[in-house]
Amino acid sequence: MKIKSKNSFLKNYLKNFSVFLILFLGGFTLSIFASTFIDSIDFKDNIQIDSYQEIFMNNLSVSLLILISGIVSLGLLSSIIIFLNGFFLGAFFISYTYIYGFDVALYYIIFHLPPEIIGLFLFYFVSFDISRHIIRYLLSKDRISFKTKGKTYFKQLITGVFLLFIASIIEFYFIKI
């Protein structure tokens, strides 16, 4: 890969990560404004999780949904999923803040959130990048070069799966939701 294409790749990566963060934090912020509806819900008593595999399979399902729906809808549905994911995390956070206090609520999300967010982003990025190539093909009939991109996509998705696995172990064993 030439330096120019590496710079272009990094720019595209950062641009997509910015969109991802805006959507995720937008959902999180909206749930804070809607906190009057969720202040009395104790999610901890309503959720029964028996193993880290359940958490991992849920996160993997969401990630695959982001990937497939993002490709099919050219990024629209995956963006909605990311927004809703941020909204539900905000709902958990606000609920835990009201019930257990800010420090406990922060403890519940701070350790498993970084690998989970990066894992979800990698699926989001691949779906957007494939969508971008499909749009480019439809508009200008440029050839889609999945041979070189396929290895990169595969590495990103495997890394995303690994990060989601680590996040599920942290969430189950260290946080004990």
N, C-alpha and C positions, 0 to 999 in steps of 0.2 A: 504494500500500500504506500502510495506516495505521500509526502508531507502535506500537500494540498488536500488530498482526500482524507487524511487523518484529521486535519483541522475542520474540514467540512463535517466529518462524522461526529467529532466532539461538539461542534456547534449544534448539530441536529440533536444530539444526546441532551445537551444542556437545555435546549429549547423545549424538548419534550418533557424533561424533568421539571422545568418551570411550570408548564401547563399542568402536569400531574400534581405538583404541590399546590397550585392555585385551586384546582378542583377539590383535592382532598381537604385542604385547610378551609375552603369555602363551605364544604359540608360540615366540617367540625364547628366552624363559627356559626353556621345557621342553627345547629343543634343547641349551641349556647344561648342563642336568642329565643329558642323554643323551650328553654329550660323550665318554664312554668308548668309545662305539661309532663315533664319527666322527672321532677324533683322527688317524687315519692315512690318511684318504681325501684325495687331492689332486684337488680338483674342477677345478683349472686344467688339468691334463693330460687330464682326461676330457671336457672340453667344447671343441668346436670352433665358434667363432662367426666368420663371415666378413664380416658387415656389421652396421651399426646397424639396418638394416631388419629383420633377424632378431630382434634384441632387441625392437624396437618391435612387431613382429607378435606375438611371444610375450606381451608385456605387454598389448597390445590384446586378444588372445584371452582372457587371464585377466580383464581388465576387463569384457569382454562376458559372460563366464561369470558373473562376480560380479553383473552387472546382471540378466541373464535368470534365472539360478537364484535370485537374491534375490527377484525378483518372483514367480516360480512357487512358491517354497517359503515365501513370506512372511518372508524374511530369514534362514532357518536355514542353507541351503546357502552363501549368500554369507559368512556368519559363519565357517563351517567353512573356506572357501577362504582367508579373511583369516588365520585361525589357522595354516593350513598354510603360507601364504606367509611368515609370521613364523618358523615353525619351520625352513623351508628356508634363509631368510636367516641364521638363527642357526647352522645346520649349516655353511654356507659360512664364516661368521665364525669359528667355533671351529676349523674345519679350517685356515683361513688363519693363525689365531693360533698353532696348534701348528707349522705348517710354516714360516711367514715371520716370525712375531712379531706382537705386538699393533699396532704402528704401521702395518705394511703392511696388516694385516687391516682396521684402521679406515679407512685410505686408500681401500681398495677399496669401502667402502660409504658413506662420509660425504658424498661429493659428489653422487652420483646418487640417494641415498635420499630426500631431502626432496621433490623434484618427483615421484618415483615414488609415494611414500606419499600425497601430496596428490592425485595423479591417480587412484590406486586408491580413495581415500576418496570422491572425487566420484562415482564409479560406485556405490560402496557406499551413499552417501547417497541418490542418486536411487532405487536399488532399494528401500531401506527406506521412503522417503517414498511411493513408489507403493504399496508393500505396506500401509502404514498407511492410505492412502486406500481400498484395496480392503477391508481389514478393517472400516473404518468403514462402508463401503457395505453389506457383508454383514450387519453387526450392526444398523445403524439405517436402512438404505436411504437415507442421505444421498447427495445428488448429488455425483458426482466432477467437479470443475471442472478438467479438463485443458487447457482453453483458456488460462487464465492461468498455470497451472503448466507447461504444455508449453514455453513460451518459456524459463522458468527452468531446466527440466530440460535443454533443448537447450543453453543457454549453459554449464551445469555440465558436461555431457558433452563439449562441444567443448573447454572449458578442460582437462578431464581428459585428452583425447586429446593436446592440445598439450603438457601437462606430461609425459606418458609419452614423447612424441617427444623432448623436450629431455633427459629422463633417459636414453633409449637412446643419444643422441648422446654424452652425457657418459660413459656406461658404456663405450661402444665406443672412442671416440677418446682420452679422457683417462685411463681406467683400464686399458684393454687387458687384459681378463680372458682 
